């Protein structure tokens, strides 16, 4: 899949909400994603470029209102430090298109103890 080369091309490819989250680092409202209730076996991919990010067996109900996972696929995501809003968080990006997915926190379940708290609008789900 060819990645858009500029902002205008990203706007044309994505819905307005996807564009705001993936390209402008926005956050969807908690509890609004249909992926919160997605419990089938399958693959969660980046809505911007199709990169495989998380398998359904790493998804868990964190009670936060966003789809959460305890681990991404190897080399699927990258992280940076986010200092917005007067706090320090670890921001998660798609490893391919660099789209903003959400944040990772150290309050998740075993085996990793991590909670990848993702914006559902930044993800697509493909059932197995």
Secondary structure, 3 states (H helix, E strand, C coil): CCCCCCHHHHHHHCCHHHHHHHHHCCCCCCCCCHHHHCCCCEEEEECCCCCEEEEHHHEECCCCCCEEECCCCCCCEEEEEECHHHCCEEEEEECCCCCEEEEEECCCCCCCCCEEEECHHHEEEEEC
